[in-house]
Amino acid sequence: MTGAVLVTGAGGFVGGHVVAQLVSAGRRVRGFDLAFPVPLPEGAEPVEGSILDASDLTRAMDGVTGVIHAAAIAHLWTRDPGDYARVNVDGTARVLHAAQAAGARMVLVSSFTTLVGRDAADGAVLDEGSELAPEALLGPYPTSKRQAELAVEAAAADGQNALTVLPSAPVGPGDTRLTPPTAMIRDLAAGRTPALIDCLLNLVDVRALASGIVLALDAGRAGRRYLLSGEDVAMRELAGMIARITGVPAPRATVPMGVALAAGRVEALVSRMTGKPPKAPLTGVRLAARHVQFDASRAREELGFAPPPVSTALRDAIDWLRREGHL
């Protein structure tokens, strides 16, 4: 694809790595966000603005031929659940409209959480064929991301050049906003996690994820969803890996899932009253309760997506957390 690429959410964890990938490949890049906690790589044009502002979007879209829409509320809890609808759903609709007006191809960065429904069976292997209704999902965050996906699917059915990628949990350096996977790694590395939940995680190196998103922009089929998942890792295995890197002992205790769910419900009520984020958002606990795995065969076969083992990304994430004073 020729022409400039616009990356919304370029000041975030995934968006920042996507910008870096594009710049390193010699592409013309414009990064769009409310603010930039760290400067974009040299060669990328920063543009501040909101995806909810039509004039900001029109200005950002000028001259672009590709759009990677990564701007979103990525945390699993927010004080006002309506924020998910405003940013993740309405914001996506606005970016879709602006991309169509500019004649630009668009990739929505959604989430693998949209594949995990209330009825997901333990041991299930999930891929893009898991097409769930928003109300079947496990919380307001995945619900909003699924609604955004459906908007993209409808636009593609009407002829717009748009598609979706579904990243699993990204890990690696540079997560200035401390998204849930990085916060979890920080707490384990600092010895702040008193006990573990018996769950299975899927982690992907954020740099490989960024590469997969760019591959989707260049080679993905309009209307398609591509799962960009990495390595399935049991929580106790992850804690052991972090302990070997840091020398901080892994927690020995395990919290039964029923207790974790009950605690998550109580925390959710307290957070609603106090406005303080819960330690373990209920959506995250509900997702952890589903022992499922993920199959990224479509992305491997159609895009050439090939993420490495997650061990290097974990080490790099911990090194970055130390440098930034989080440990």
Backbone bond lengths (Angstrom), bond angles and torsions (degrees), N, CA, C in turn:
res aa  C-N    CA-C-N  psi(-1)  N-CA   C-N-CA  omega(-1)  CA-C   N-CA-C  phi
1 M - - - 1.467 - - 1.527 109.61 -
2 T 1.331 115.61 130.40 1.455 120.26 177.00 1.513 109.62 -97.32
3 G 1.312 116.71 169.45 1.449 120.97 179.21 1.512 111.65 91.54
4 A 1.324 115.16 171.41 1.460 120.84 -177.01 1.523 110.46 -76.30
5 V 1.337 115.24 151.25 1.462 122.56 177.37 1.531 107.91 -113.55
6 L 1.324 116.29 128.92 1.454 122.30 174.60 1.524 108.87 -96.21
7 V 1.327 116.80 130.36 1.463 121.80 176.22 1.523 107.72 -116.25
8 T 1.329 117.20 110.55 1.457 119.59 174.14 1.533 108.28 -81.23
9 G 1.316 115.84 151.02 1.463 118.83 -175.08 1.511 112.29 69.93
10 A 1.334 116.40 28.59 1.466 120.94 -175.11 1.525 112.60 -68.81
11 G 1.330 117.64 -16.80 1.457 120.27 176.68 1.515 113.24 -84.61
12 G 1.333 117.45 -2.71 1.456 121.93 -179.04 1.519 112.58 -91.76
13 F 1.320 114.69 -178.04 1.465 121.94 -174.84 1.528 111.18 -63.72
14 V 1.322 116.72 -60.27 1.463 120.38 -178.03 1.522 110.36 -68.89
15 G 1.334 116.97 -46.80 1.461 120.03 -178.82 1.514 112.96 -58.07
16 G 1.332 116.26 -39.98 1.464 119.71 178.63 1.517 112.53 -62.59
17 H 1.328 116.51 -40.23 1.468 119.63 178.79 1.529 111.20 -71.15
18 V 1.334 117.19 -33.07 1.466 119.45 175.71 1.524 110.04 -63.53
19 V 1.329 116.78 -44.79 1.470 119.76 177.38 1.522 110.52 -58.46
20 A 1.328 117.25 -44.94 1.470 120.77 -179.75 1.522 111.16 -60.63
21 Q 1.344 117.16 -41.55 1.469 120.73 178.52 1.520 110.89 -61.91
22 L 1.313 116.71 -44.82 1.464 120.53 -178.17 1.525 111.24 -65.70
23 V 1.328 116.61 -43.51 1.463 120.13 179.23 1.526 110.70 -62.41
24 S 1.337 116.38 -42.94 1.467 119.52 -178.26 1.525 111.48 -66.10
25 A 1.330 116.69 -23.40 1.460 121.01 177.27 1.522 112.22 -87.50
26 G 1.336 117.57 2.71 1.451 121.06 178.23 1.513 114.36 81.30
27 R 1.346 117.39 17.53 1.453 120.31 -178.83 1.528 110.82 -85.28
28 R 1.315 117.04 155.04 1.462 121.74 172.17 1.525 108.25 -82.65
29 V 1.319 116.19 126.67 1.456 120.84 -170.24 1.524 110.15 -131.76
30 R 1.317 114.71 137.95 1.461 121.20 171.32 1.526 107.60 -122.19
31 G 1.323 117.01 122.28 1.454 121.98 177.99 1.510 110.52 -97.61
32 F 1.326 116.61 132.58 1.466 122.59 -174.91 1.518 109.33 -125.30
33 D 1.342 117.02 127.03 1.458 120.41 179.02 1.524 108.70 -165.85
34 L 1.331 115.06 168.57 1.461 119.87 175.78 1.519 111.16 -64.36
35 A 1.338 115.89 -36.22 1.465 122.18 -179.96 1.516 107.63 -161.60
36 F 1.324 115.76 165.50 1.462 121.58 -179.52 1.528 109.00 -123.60
37 P 1.349 117.50 101.14 1.469 120.53 -178.99 1.522 113.13 -57.76
38 V 1.323 116.11 -33.47 1.465 121.33 173.09 1.523 107.40 -130.17
39 P 1.336 117.67 151.47 1.466 119.24 -179.02 1.528 111.99 -61.65
40 L 1.312 115.98 147.33 1.460 120.36 173.43 1.526 109.57 -69.59
41 P 1.340 117.59 158.15 1.461 119.54 176.74 1.530 111.52 -57.41
42 E 1.313 115.47 149.47 1.459 120.27 178.04 1.523 109.65 -57.68
43 G 1.309 115.74 132.04 1.454 120.93 -178.18 1.509 113.14 106.50
44 A 1.356 117.55 -18.08 1.462 121.18 176.17 1.519 109.38 -93.85
45 E 1.317 116.79 138.41 1.462 122.12 179.98 1.523 110.09 -92.21
46 P 1.339 118.51 116.24 1.462 119.81 177.72 1.523 111.46 -84.34
47 V 1.324 116.15 135.19 1.462 121.81 175.95 1.523 107.26 -131.95
48 E 1.327 116.51 120.50 1.458 120.20 178.61 1.527 110.06 -90.30
49 G 1.317 115.03 138.07 1.449 120.17 179.26 1.514 109.81 171.16
50 S 1.330 115.80 -180.00 1.457 122.31 -176.86 1.519 110.70 -117.07
51 I 1.334 115.82 140.53 1.463 119.26 175.28 1.521 111.60 -69.78
52 L 1.324 117.34 -10.89 1.458 121.10 178.19 1.526 112.53 -90.62
53 D 1.330 116.78 -1.26 1.458 122.31 -178.88 1.525 109.29 -109.86
54 A 1.320 116.74 114.22 1.471 121.27 -175.21 1.517 111.90 -60.59
55 S 1.331 117.66 -39.22 1.472 119.30 -178.51 1.524 110.48 -69.22
56 D 1.347 117.43 -37.06 1.466 120.24 176.26 1.524 110.61 -61.74
57 L 1.328 116.01 -43.23 1.464 119.73 -179.30 1.529 111.46 -66.53
58 T 1.315 117.34 -41.77 1.467 120.30 178.66 1.525 110.41 -59.68
59 R 1.326 115.80 -43.71 1.475 120.60 178.04 1.527 111.14 -62.87
60 A 1.330 116.33 -42.34 1.464 119.92 -177.82 1.523 111.96 -68.81
61 M 1.332 117.28 -32.01 1.469 121.86 -175.56 1.524 113.44 -80.63
62 D 1.301 117.69 -8.97 1.460 120.19 -174.23 1.524 110.97 -58.35
63 G 1.326 116.57 116.30 1.454 121.71 174.32 1.520 116.23 82.02
64 V 1.340 118.45 7.15 1.462 118.82 -178.60 1.524 110.22 -93.43
65 T 1.331 115.56 150.94 1.463 121.14 176.33 1.523 112.38 -114.99
66 G 1.333 116.49 -9.01 1.458 120.86 178.09 1.516 110.40 -141.90
67 V 1.323 116.00 143.51 1.466 121.86 179.59 1.521 108.69 -130.25
68 I 1.318 116.23 127.40 1.459 121.78 170.61 1.525 106.29 -110.09
69 H 1.315 115.48 111.58 1.470 120.59 -173.58 1.531 109.59 -96.94
70 A 1.335 115.16 94.96 1.464 121.37 -179.87 1.521 112.60 -107.50
71 A 1.320 117.91 -5.37 1.473 120.37 -179.10 1.521 109.57 -67.74
72 A 1.324 115.90 129.80 1.462 120.68 -179.18 1.519 108.83 -173.93
73 I 1.326 115.66 164.10 1.455 120.12 163.74 1.518 106.07 -82.16
74 A 1.328 116.89 112.18 1.459 121.32 -173.65 1.520 113.36 -97.75
75 H 1.325 117.58 -11.04 1.459 120.20 179.84 1.529 110.01 -77.60
76 L 1.320 116.10 154.05 1.457 121.96 -175.46 1.526 112.68 -84.90
77 W 1.338 117.39 -1.34 1.469 120.99 177.73 1.517 108.64 -142.83
78 T 1.300 115.30 140.80 1.455 120.94 170.86 1.517 107.77 -143.95
79 R 1.320 116.15 148.46 1.472 119.94 -174.99 1.518 111.25 -59.49
80 D 1.322 116.79 -38.59 1.463 121.49 178.50 1.524 108.54 -111.86
81 P 1.343 119.01 103.86 1.470 119.78 -179.44 1.525 113.20 -57.44
82 G 1.341 117.24 -22.37 1.452 119.58 177.40 1.522 113.59 -63.63
83 D 1.343 116.43 -17.99 1.466 119.90 177.34 1.527 111.37 -61.52
84 Y 1.338 116.30 -33.84 1.465 118.99 179.57 1.529 110.75 -61.74
85 A 1.326 116.54 -43.62 1.467 119.75 179.59 1.525 111.11 -66.45
86 R 1.337 116.74 -40.91 1.464 119.63 -178.02 1.524 111.68 -66.28
87 V 1.324 117.04 -45.53 1.469 120.43 -173.68 1.526 112.03 -88.91
88 N 1.327 116.53 -52.59 1.467 119.66 -172.34 1.526 113.13 -76.90
89 V 1.331 117.11 -31.64 1.468 119.81 -177.34 1.534 110.43 -98.67
90 D 1.334 116.48 -62.03 1.470 118.72 -179.26 1.529 110.92 -63.05
91 G 1.332 116.84 -38.01 1.468 119.74 178.64 1.514 111.84 -61.04
92 T 1.330 116.50 -41.92 1.467 119.62 178.37 1.524 110.94 -63.80
93 A 1.331 116.75 -41.81 1.470 119.60 178.79 1.526 111.02 -60.36
94 R 1.332 116.55 -38.62 1.457 120.25 179.54 1.536 111.41 -68.36
95 V 1.333 116.11 -40.26 1.465 119.10 179.02 1.528 109.91 -67.45
96 L 1.324 117.16 -40.23 1.472 120.51 176.01 1.525 110.78 -56.91
97 H 1.322 116.36 -47.23 1.465 120.66 -178.79 1.524 110.88 -62.83
98 A 1.332 116.56 -43.73 1.465 119.86 -179.19 1.530 111.34 -67.51
99 A 1.340 116.97 -37.92 1.468 119.93 178.24 1.523 110.73 -65.44
100 Q 1.318 116.75 -40.75 1.463 119.85 178.16 1.528 110.71 -63.43
101 A 1.327 116.64 -42.36 1.465 120.03 179.18 1.520 111.49 -63.17
102 A 1.336 116.76 -32.85 1.467 120.83 -180.00 1.520 112.47 -84.73
103 G 1.332 117.23 -7.73 1.467 120.47 -176.33 1.520 112.84 70.80
104 A 1.329 116.47 30.44 1.466 121.37 -175.14 1.523 111.09 -103.63
105 R 1.301 115.88 142.63 1.468 122.49 172.98 1.524 108.30 -73.02
106 M 1.341 117.30 142.48 1.462 119.58 -174.78 1.522 111.95 -129.98
107 V 1.328 115.30 137.89 1.462 122.81 172.32 1.522 107.98 -117.14
108 L 1.330 116.91 120.89 1.461 121.99 173.03 1.526 108.69 -86.69
109 V 1.325 116.84 128.75 1.461 121.58 172.69 1.524 106.88 -92.34
110 S 1.320 116.36 104.33 1.457 121.66 -178.73 1.526 109.41 -99.70
111 S 1.319 119.42 -131.44 1.460 122.08 -174.96 1.520 110.57 -159.36
112 F 1.328 116.50 143.18 1.465 120.76 175.99 1.527 112.25 -64.23
113 T 1.343 117.49 -15.59 1.458 119.86 179.68 1.518 111.75 -65.29
114 T 1.333 118.18 -17.01 1.463 120.30 178.76 1.528 111.98 -75.60
115 L 1.326 117.37 -5.83 1.463 121.31 177.68 1.521 112.73 -93.33
116 V 1.336 116.52 -10.92 1.471 121.20 -172.16 1.517 109.49 -105.16
117 G 1.322 116.35 107.70 1.453 121.15 -178.46 1.517 113.16 -99.50
118 R 1.309 114.81 174.47 1.463 120.67 179.68 1.519 111.80 -61.48
119 D 1.321 116.95 -28.14 1.464 120.96 -176.86 1.524 112.90 -99.26
120 A 1.334 118.30 13.45 1.464 120.81 -179.82 1.529 109.87 -60.94
121 A 1.322 116.73 127.01 1.466 121.50 -177.82 1.519 110.91 -86.43
122 D 1.328 116.48 142.79 1.460 120.02 175.19 1.527 109.43 -56.13
123 G 1.332 115.50 135.53 1.453 120.82 179.52 1.510 114.44 87.82
124 A 1.324 117.58 -5.05 1.466 120.30 179.81 1.523 110.30 -64.54
125 V 1.319 116.23 144.90 1.463 122.54 174.14 1.517 107.07 -108.84
126 L 1.326 116.10 116.33 1.458 121.26 -171.85 1.518 111.39 -104.90
127 D 1.320 115.31 142.90 1.464 121.60 173.32 1.524 108.02 -140.74
128 E 1.332 115.96 -165.75 1.455 120.20 -175.14 1.526 113.06 -64.65
129 G 1.323 117.19 -14.82 1.458 120.75 178.44 1.515 113.56 -70.81
130 S 1.334 117.00 -9.65 1.461 121.12 176.82 1.529 107.91 -80.27
131 E 1.332 116.71 92.19 1.472 122.49 -175.76 1.520 108.12 -106.09
132 L 1.315 116.23 92.90 1.457 122.11 -172.92 1.526 111.66 -99.72
133 A 1.317 114.74 150.30 1.463 119.81 171.14 1.520 108.94 -72.08
134 P 1.328 118.76 146.74 1.463 120.45 -178.49 1.528 113.41 -53.48
135 E 1.329 116.76 -37.57 1.464 119.23 -176.72 1.532 112.72 -72.46
136 A 1.341 117.96 -9.07 1.463 120.87 178.23 1.526 112.34 -87.25
137 L 1.328 117.02 -1.94 1.462 120.93 -174.12 1.527 111.19 -90.63
138 L 1.332 115.88 178.76 1.461 121.23 -162.66 1.526 115.08 -103.55
139 G 1.309 117.84 17.47 1.453 119.34 178.40 1.512 111.12 163.86
140 P 1.332 117.25 172.81 1.473 120.32 -175.34 1.518 113.67 -66.12
141 Y 1.347 118.32 -30.99 1.465 118.65 179.43 1.533 111.29 -66.22
142 P 1.356 119.51 -58.30 1.466 117.26 179.24 1.520 113.32 -61.76
143 T 1.338 117.23 -31.90 1.462 119.40 177.21 1.531 110.58 -60.51
144 S 1.328 116.29 -45.62 1.467 119.65 -179.37 1.523 111.61 -65.29
145 K 1.328 116.84 -38.62 1.467 119.17 179.97 1.532 111.12 -67.62
146 R 1.329 116.86 -35.92 1.465 119.51 177.59 1.527 110.16 -67.90
147 Q 1.317 117.16 -39.29 1.464 119.56 177.10 1.523 110.79 -62.08
148 A 1.328 116.90 -37.74 1.464 120.22 176.47 1.523 110.56 -65.17
149 E 1.333 117.11 -41.41 1.468 120.41 177.03 1.525 111.25 -58.78
150 L 1.326 116.32 -43.83 1.463 119.89 -178.70 1.525 111.05 -63.84
151 A 1.330 116.98 -33.66 1.468 119.91 175.69 1.522 110.87 -63.84
152 V 1.326 116.18 -41.06 1.468 120.33 177.94 1.529 110.50 -66.05
153 E 1.334 116.86 -43.19 1.469 119.91 179.22 1.525 110.79 -61.00
154 A 1.329 117.04 -41.61 1.460 119.92 179.23 1.522 111.28 -65.31
155 A 1.339 116.51 -40.79 1.465 119.98 178.79 1.522 110.80 -64.44
156 A 1.330 116.66 -41.34 1.470 120.11 178.98 1.523 110.88 -65.08
157 A 1.332 116.61 -38.61 1.465 119.93 178.16 1.524 111.22 -62.78
158 D 1.335 116.28 -27.38 1.471 121.30 177.57 1.522 112.67 -88.34
159 G 1.331 116.32 5.32 1.462 120.31 174.58 1.511 115.90 105.59
160 Q 1.342 118.90 -2.05 1.464 119.33 179.48 1.518 110.40 -74.45
161 N 1.313 115.94 145.40 1.470 121.83 -179.15 1.530 108.38 -85.43
162 A 1.326 115.77 85.42 1.461 120.43 -174.61 1.522 109.64 -145.37
163 L 1.329 115.89 148.02 1.456 122.76 179.67 1.515 109.18 -151.98
164 T 1.347 116.16 177.02 1.460 121.53 -172.51 1.516 110.54 -133.54
165 V 1.329 116.27 143.07 1.462 121.66 169.23 1.528 108.69 -117.89
166 L 1.333 115.34 148.42 1.459 122.46 -176.59 1.525 108.82 -121.38
167 P 1.319 118.65 89.84 1.467 119.89 179.33 1.528 111.26 -73.01
168 S 1.344 115.55 146.24 1.458 118.28 165.69 1.531 108.12 -84.65
169 A 1.326 118.34 -164.57 1.463 121.08 -171.07 1.525 110.87 -72.80
170 P 1.343 118.58 114.43 1.466 120.30 -176.73 1.523 111.99 -81.04
171 V 1.323 115.40 139.59 1.467 120.74 175.82 1.523 108.48 -133.38
172 G 1.336 115.03 151.67 1.452 120.94 -179.71 1.519 109.86 147.59
173 P 1.322 117.16 -172.32 1.470 120.78 -177.29 1.518 112.31 -80.36
174 G 1.347 115.19 159.01 1.456 120.14 169.18 1.513 116.40 93.54
175 D 1.322 118.08 14.40 1.465 120.45 -177.10 1.525 109.97 -87.82
176 T 1.316 116.72 77.11 1.466 121.45 -173.34 1.521 112.97 -64.50
177 R 1.325 117.06 -25.83 1.463 120.26 -178.55 1.533 112.59 -93.99
178 L 1.320 116.83 2.63 1.465 123.09 176.08 1.532 111.65 49.95
179 T 1.331 115.00 67.67 1.451 120.30 175.44 1.532 109.38 -65.38
180 P 1.345 118.70 166.12 1.465 120.47 -172.30 1.532 115.63 -51.92
181 P 1.345 121.42 -42.70 1.468 118.09 179.46 1.525 112.92 -63.21
182 T 1.336 117.10 -39.95 1.465 119.68 -179.80 1.520 110.81 -69.57
183 A 1.327 117.24 -39.15 1.464 119.86 176.98 1.526 110.88 -61.76
184 M 1.323 117.01 -38.58 1.461 121.02 177.43 1.526 111.16 -63.89
185 I 1.327 116.90 -44.13 1.465 121.02 178.38 1.522 110.18 -63.02
186 R 1.338 116.54 -43.93 1.467 120.47 178.20 1.520 111.41 -56.59
187 D 1.324 117.13 -47.72 1.461 120.47 -176.54 1.527 111.85 -65.87
188 L 1.337 116.60 -38.97 1.463 119.11 176.98 1.524 110.80 -67.20
189 A 1.324 116.74 -41.14 1.466 120.75 -178.39 1.521 111.87 -69.11
190 A 1.334 116.88 -26.27 1.464 121.10 -179.54 1.523 112.62 -92.87
191 G 1.325 117.66 -1.01 1.453 120.20 -178.26 1.513 113.31 72.87
192 R 1.331 117.31 24.25 1.469 121.08 -177.26 1.527 113.23 -94.36
193 T 1.320 117.35 -1.14 1.461 120.63 -178.10 1.527 108.79 -97.88
194 P 1.332 118.00 109.17 1.463 119.39 -174.47 1.519 114.35 -71.98
195 A 1.338 116.89 -29.16 1.465 120.37 -177.19 1.523 108.58 -155.04
196 L 1.322 115.57 160.32 1.455 121.95 -177.02 1.520 110.56 -107.32
197 I 1.317 115.68 153.77 1.457 122.27 170.07 1.522 107.33 -97.92
198 D 1.314 116.84 138.41 1.460 121.49 178.28 1.524 108.44 -77.13
199 C 1.334 115.95 93.72 1.460 119.34 -177.36 1.521 109.83 -145.59
200 L 1.316 114.48 168.52 1.458 122.49 179.00 1.522 108.10 -115.37
201 L 1.341 116.17 128.68 1.458 122.22 -179.52 1.528 109.42 -110.33
202 N 1.316 115.91 157.15 1.462 119.59 168.93 1.519 107.95 -122.16
203 L 1.330 115.73 117.32 1.464 122.15 -175.33 1.518 109.72 -116.76
204 V 1.331 115.97 142.85 1.458 120.77 178.95 1.525 108.90 -133.39
205 D 1.324 116.35 138.40 1.458 121.78 175.70 1.529 108.18 -60.43
206 V 1.329 117.31 124.85 1.458 121.26 -174.32 1.527 111.51 -61.44
207 R 1.327 117.65 -28.79 1.468 119.68 179.31 1.522 111.17 -72.46
208 A 1.339 116.94 -38.22 1.462 120.11 174.38 1.525 110.59 -67.43
209 L 1.322 115.92 -37.61 1.459 120.15 176.77 1.523 110.84 -60.95
210 A 1.325 116.63 -46.25 1.466 120.01 178.78 1.526 110.71 -59.14
211 S 1.330 116.43 -41.10 1.457 120.11 177.45 1.523 110.99 -62.22
212 G 1.348 116.59 -40.69 1.459 120.08 178.76 1.517 112.49 -64.29
213 I 1.324 116.75 -36.41 1.464 120.22 178.75 1.526 110.57 -66.16
214 V 1.327 116.17 -41.51 1.470 119.50 177.40 1.529 110.54 -65.75
215 L 1.326 117.02 -39.29 1.470 120.16 176.00 1.529 110.71 -59.77
216 A 1.338 116.46 -40.01 1.465 119.68 178.75 1.521 111.15 -64.42
217 L 1.336 116.82 -39.59 1.463 120.14 177.30 1.521 110.79 -60.59
218 D 1.320 116.67 -40.77 1.465 121.18 -174.49 1.526 113.36 -83.21
219 A 1.346 116.94 -34.50 1.460 119.06 -169.09 1.521 114.91 -129.46
220 G 1.332 118.46 -5.36 1.458 120.04 -178.50 1.517 112.16 -71.04
221 R 1.328 115.39 154.64 1.461 121.24 -179.82 1.526 110.15 -90.53
222 A 1.314 116.54 135.09 1.464 121.27 179.05 1.524 109.92 -56.68
223 G 1.332 115.49 138.47 1.453 121.07 -179.98 1.508 114.59 85.46
224 R 1.335 117.95 -11.11 1.471 122.71 -178.33 1.518 110.86 -81.63
225 R 1.335 115.32 156.93 1.461 123.36 164.63 1.525 107.44 -113.44
226 Y 1.326 116.21 138.46 1.463 121.92 178.36 1.526 109.11 -124.92
227 L 1.312 116.45 120.43 1.457 121.73 176.90 1.524 109.38 -81.83
228 L 1.314 116.64 121.03 1.463 122.37 179.54 1.530 108.14 -109.28
229 S 1.328 115.14 73.32 1.457 121.12 -178.91 1.519 109.75 -101.00
230 G 1.336 114.82 164.30 1.457 120.42 -176.93 1.508 112.35 -118.71
231 E 1.324 116.26 -110.36 1.466 122.15 -171.70 1.521 110.22 -111.28
232 D 1.342 116.47 130.60 1.458 121.31 173.23 1.523 108.74 -76.69
233 V 1.336 116.30 124.50 1.463 121.52 -175.96 1.523 108.59 -134.58
234 A 1.331 117.28 125.61 1.461 120.45 174.12 1.526 109.14 -67.93
235 M 1.322 116.78 147.08 1.459 120.96 -177.85 1.529 111.99 -57.15
236 R 1.326 117.47 -41.64 1.469 118.79 -179.90 1.530 110.77 -67.45
237 E 1.329 117.00 -34.74 1.465 120.33 176.07 1.530 110.18 -65.25
238 L 1.340 116.94 -42.51 1.465 120.70 177.88 1.522 110.65 -61.63
239 A 1.331 116.84 -45.36 1.462 120.44 179.42 1.525 110.59 -60.26
240 G 1.331 117.37 -38.29 1.465 120.54 177.74 1.516 112.10 -66.30
241 M 1.318 117.53 -39.84 1.462 121.16 178.12 1.527 110.29 -62.12
242 I 1.337 116.17 -43.88 1.465 120.14 -179.47 1.525 110.30 -67.05
243 A 1.325 117.20 -38.00 1.468 120.64 178.21 1.523 111.17 -62.22
244 R 1.326 116.36 -38.93 1.472 119.03 179.41 1.520 111.59 -68.64
245 I 1.322 117.67 -32.15 1.462 121.10 179.24 1.524 111.07 -74.55
246 T 1.324 116.72 -40.64 1.470 120.85 -170.45 1.522 114.23 -100.02
247 G 1.327 117.01 -22.47 1.461 119.77 -173.05 1.524 112.83 81.31
248 V 1.321 118.02 0.06 1.468 122.10 177.21 1.529 108.26 -86.82
249 P 1.336 118.48 123.12 1.470 119.98 -176.40 1.528 112.13 -58.75
250 A 1.313 114.76 142.42 1.463 119.84 175.92 1.522 109.89 -73.96
251 P 1.327 118.09 149.31 1.469 120.33 176.10 1.525 110.60 -58.21
252 R 1.324 116.10 141.91 1.463 119.99 178.65 1.520 112.03 -92.90
253 A 1.321 116.19 -30.52 1.465 120.08 -175.00 1.524 111.13 -77.88
254 T 1.326 115.00 150.13 1.455 122.24 175.49 1.520 109.08 -123.68
255 V 1.316 116.29 132.52 1.457 121.80 178.67 1.527 108.50 -91.08
256 P 1.335 118.57 124.33 1.466 119.35 174.53 1.523 111.13 -58.34
257 M 1.318 116.30 145.10 1.457 119.81 -174.74 1.525 111.87 -61.28
258 G 1.328 117.46 -35.78 1.460 119.45 178.27 1.517 112.05 -61.53
259 V 1.335 116.05 -39.81 1.464 120.57 178.03 1.527 109.79 -67.27
260 A 1.336 116.54 -42.00 1.473 120.22 -179.89 1.527 110.87 -61.69
261 L 1.326 117.20 -41.46 1.462 120.38 179.51 1.532 110.99 -66.03
262 A 1.328 116.04 -42.09 1.464 118.93 178.27 1.525 110.97 -62.82
263 A 1.329 116.29 -43.68 1.468 120.05 178.64 1.522 110.66 -63.86
264 G 1.335 117.04 -38.39 1.462 120.38 178.11 1.512 112.47 -61.95
265 R 1.338 116.33 -38.53 1.475 119.61 178.47 1.527 110.88 -66.64
266 V 1.333 115.82 -41.47 1.463 119.48 178.97 1.528 110.20 -64.48
267 E 1.340 116.05 -45.80 1.470 119.83 178.86 1.526 111.34 -59.37
268 A 1.331 116.37 -39.01 1.463 120.17 -179.91 1.527 110.78 -61.72
269 L 1.320 116.91 -40.68 1.464 120.57 178.24 1.528 111.20 -66.23
270 V 1.339 115.77 -43.45 1.464 120.00 179.64 1.530 110.47 -63.32
271 S 1.320 116.03 -43.42 1.465 119.77 -179.34 1.520 111.56 -63.89
272 R 1.329 115.89 -36.79 1.459 119.51 178.79 1.528 110.80 -62.39
273 M 1.344 115.74 -36.40 1.465 120.13 -178.67 1.528 112.85 -79.75
274 T 1.343 116.38 -36.82 1.464 119.96 -174.05 1.512 113.76 -96.75
275 G 1.331 116.93 -22.48 1.459 120.15 -175.32 1.506 114.05 80.22
276 K 1.329 117.45 4.16 1.461 120.84 179.48 1.529 110.07 -92.05
277 P 1.337 118.05 135.79 1.465 119.97 -178.24 1.522 111.75 -60.41
278 P 1.331 118.01 140.69 1.455 120.38 176.45 1.523 111.14 -72.34
279 K 1.317 116.01 152.24 1.460 120.35 176.30 1.528 110.27 -64.49
280 A 1.333 115.85 -41.60 1.469 121.39 179.63 1.528 107.99 -127.41
281 P 1.336 118.76 95.39 1.460 120.53 -179.28 1.525 111.42 -56.30
282 L 1.326 115.84 141.12 1.454 120.20 -176.57 1.523 111.83 -59.29
283 T 1.316 117.56 -36.83 1.470 119.40 177.30 1.522 110.62 -58.99
284 G 1.327 117.28 -43.26 1.457 120.71 179.43 1.512 112.45 -63.99
285 V 1.333 117.48 -40.31 1.463 120.69 179.07 1.527 110.13 -66.46
286 R 1.319 116.31 -41.72 1.472 119.51 177.93 1.527 111.70 -61.49
287 L 1.333 116.37 -41.04 1.465 119.52 177.44 1.517 110.83 -64.91
288 A 1.352 116.44 -41.05 1.465 120.46 -179.58 1.519 111.84 -64.11
289 A 1.324 117.06 -26.85 1.464 120.83 -178.45 1.526 112.40 -71.57
290 R 1.323 116.80 -14.74 1.467 120.69 178.45 1.524 109.19 -95.54
291 H 1.321 116.66 110.30 1.467 121.43 -179.58 1.533 108.24 -85.56
292 V 1.326 114.99 82.70 1.464 120.56 -177.77 1.527 109.51 -121.61
293 Q 1.317 115.33 161.42 1.458 122.06 176.45 1.525 108.90 -121.52
294 F 1.331 115.34 170.19 1.461 119.79 -173.67 1.523 110.54 -130.89
295 D 1.335 114.95 143.88 1.466 122.08 -176.05 1.528 108.89 -121.78
296 A 1.332 116.12 111.05 1.470 121.61 -178.20 1.531 111.90 -97.95
297 S 1.325 117.39 30.39 1.466 120.21 -175.51 1.523 112.54 -58.62
298 R 1.328 117.31 -39.97 1.468 118.96 -177.94 1.520 110.68 -60.81
299 A 1.333 117.17 -45.57 1.464 120.41 -179.47 1.525 111.07 -66.61
300 R 1.319 116.86 -36.00 1.469 119.54 178.43 1.531 110.24 -65.73
301 E 1.328 116.37 -44.72 1.463 120.67 -174.41 1.529 112.77 -77.24
302 E 1.330 117.79 -41.33 1.461 120.14 -174.19 1.528 113.40 -90.88
303 L 1.340 116.69 -27.03 1.469 120.00 -176.32 1.523 113.57 -111.52
304 G 1.332 117.42 -19.02 1.457 119.80 -173.31 1.522 112.76 80.90
305 F 1.327 117.51 21.71 1.457 122.82 179.05 1.526 109.86 -67.72
306 A 1.338 116.57 125.58 1.468 120.60 -175.12 1.522 110.24 -144.55
307 P 1.323 117.88 77.89 1.471 119.68 -178.28 1.533 111.20 -70.94
308 P 1.328 116.87 144.90 1.463 120.44 177.93 1.523 110.53 -81.74
309 P 1.344 118.13 171.90 1.467 120.14 171.36 1.519 110.12 -55.07
310 V 1.324 116.00 151.17 1.453 120.78 -170.23 1.527 113.06 -82.28
311 S 1.331 118.54 -6.00 1.470 121.18 -173.48 1.532 112.26 -60.53
312 T 1.324 117.80 -42.07 1.469 120.09 -179.90 1.521 111.02 -65.42
313 A 1.335 117.14 -40.26 1.460 120.59 179.28 1.527 110.70 -63.61
314 L 1.330 117.20 -37.86 1.467 120.31 177.73 1.522 110.87 -62.57
315 R 1.322 115.70 -46.59 1.472 119.40 179.88 1.528 110.52 -62.20
316 D 1.326 116.91 -42.30 1.466 119.99 -179.81 1.526 111.13 -67.25
317 A 1.337 117.25 -36.05 1.463 120.16 177.33 1.521 110.89 -63.91
318 I 1.317 116.62 -42.85 1.467 120.65 -179.35 1.523 110.62 -67.90
319 D 1.320 117.87 -40.89 1.470 120.68 176.24 1.528 110.27 -59.98
320 W 1.322 116.75 -41.78 1.466 120.56 -179.98 1.525 110.37 -67.11
321 L 1.323 118.11 -42.49 1.464 120.96 178.34 1.528 110.95 -59.66
322 R 1.322 117.10 -39.09 1.469 120.40 177.08 1.536 110.60 -64.14
323 R 1.322 115.87 -47.63 1.475 119.31 -177.69 1.520 111.67 -61.49
324 E 1.325 116.18 -33.63 1.465 120.37 -176.58 1.527 112.39 -87.82
325 G 1.326 117.58 0.94 1.461 120.53 176.18 1.512 114.57 82.57
326 H 1.318 118.36 15.27 1.467 121.18 178.64 1.525 112.24 -83.37
327 L 1.324 116.93 -13.43 1.464 121.94 177.18 1.511 108.96 -120.72
